[in-house]
Amino acid sequence: MEAQLPVQKYYSPEEFQTFKEFGKKLGFIYVAAAPLVRSSFNAIEFSNKFIR
């Protein structure tokens, strides 16, 4: 038995751009959408700009 599920789809850079634009339209101030980006991507740097 495999420990991981097989990849169903690889998203293109254009699709990631669409995701980013969608997040902005939803009202998110910062959206990190790209291959290999994790949920905490640049979180410290971004939050420091708005906390000060």
C-alpha positions, 0 to 999 in steps of 0.5 A: 500500500502506498503512503501517499495519494497519487497526484491528480493534477499539476496546476499551471502558473496561469492557474495560480495567478487566477487563484491569487486574483480570486483571493484578492476579490474575496478581500484578502490583503495578501495572497501567496499562490504559486507552486510549492507555497505553503500556508505560512509562506512569508507570514512573518514578513507580511504580518510585521508590515500591518502590526506596526 
